[in-house]
Structure formats: C-alpha cells, structure tokens
Amino acid sequence: MLNKLADSDDRVTVFESESHTAHDGNMQLLSVGQADADGTLAVLTIGYTFTSDNTLKRTFPTTVSPPDLSMSNCALSLTLDEQVYSQVRQTVIDELGGRAGSLIAELKS
C-alpha cells in the first residue's frame, strides 16, 4: 500500500525528516486500538533500523530486498491505565489544542 502513495503524500513525508540517509535509517510506527470490550486502549510501538547497499529515496524502501537490505526491529506493547491517565488528561488536551488532527494521520486501504 505504501508504494502506491505519492512521494509528497503526508503519510510518507512524516517519516522523511531526520530519519534516513542515502543508505541507512530508522522509523517508528504506532498502532492504537481497543484492548478489550471495556474500551481500554492499547498501543503497539514498532521500531526499525535498516541499511542498504542501494541508494534509498524513501524511509519505506519498496524496491529493494535481501541481500540488498538489512533490517532489525523491536516492539513494545502498552495498555493505558485509565486511573493514571486521568491525572494528566487535561494537560495533554491543553498541549495538543487544535493540532490533534494535524499530528495524527490514518492509513486506509
């Protein structure tokens, strides 16, 4: 799906700032969803680092494969503790202000 997006698409360029050189880079992805029927939120964070013998145009290389590309990753899963978050919720809302929509991009198939 990502290789179908234009190079100028915000869902691509968000990863291009300070994330890679011509032959290596890194990226982080977050996915948020409901962990259970009660609506508890869960966050999955995945981090990647990569190196390539080829020159890369994008952080998400779609035209290279092993042995030209070497990747490593790590993942972290978190569940929101509503009792703890309730203590900082208003601060988060105040800090985001009207920017929440511009800071969050959604990929749809």
N, C-alpha and C positions, 0 to 999 in steps of 0.2 A: 504494500500500500504506500509506503513512504517514497518509493522510487517513482510513483506517479505524481507526486507533488512537485510544483514548480520550485526552482531554487530560491525564489523570492517569497515563497509562502511562509507566513509567520510560524507555522508549526515546524518548519525546517530551520529557519534562521535563528530561532530562540536557542538552538544548540550550537550555533556557529561562533558566538562571542567568547573568545579566550578558551576555546575548547579543543582546538587541534592545530597542528602544523601540517606541512605537506605529507608527512609520513607517520604521524602518531597523534593520539588524542585521547580524550575521555568524555564520558557522558553519564548523566544520571537520569533515571526515569522514575516517576512516582505514579502509583495507581491507588485510588481511594475508592472504597466501596463499603457496603454493609457487611459486618462480620457475623451478625445473627439477626433473628427475627425482631429483636428489640430495637434495632436500628443502630447498634454500636458500630462506630466507624473503625475501619482497619486501613492501614497504609502499607503498601509494599513498595520499598525503595530498592532499585537495582542500579548498581554502578558498573560501568565498563571502562576498561582501558584497552587500547589497540595500537598495533604498529603494522606497517605495511611497506613492502618493497616498492609499491606503486605510489604515484602521487594521487592524493585524495582530494576531491573537490568538496565533499560534504563530510560532516561528522558521522552520518549514517552511510557508510560505503555500501553501495548496492551492486557494484560491478566487479568486485574482487572476491576471491575465495582462497582457502588454503591451497598451496603453501604461501600465497602472496600476502595473506592477512593472518595476524596472530592476535587473539583476543583473550582477555581474562575478565572475570566478573565476580561480584559479590552481591548478596541480597540481605535485606533486613525487613522484617515484618513487625509492625507496631499496631497495637489496639488502643484506641482512645479511651482514657479513663474519664468519664463524664464528670465525676466528682472533682478531680484535679483540674480539668479544663474549665470548669465553671468559674474557677478563681481568676482566670486570665482571659476569658471570652471577650469581655468588653474592650480590653486593651487591644486584642487582635482586630476586632471590628473597627476600633478607632484608628489604628495604624493603617489598615487597608483602605479605609474610606471608600470612595467611589472607584478605586483602582482594581477591586477584586476581579471584575470581568476581564480587564486587560492583562492581568497577571496569570490567568488560567486559560489554557487552550485545550480544546477537546478534539480528539481524532475520531472520526466516524467512518465506518466502512461503507 
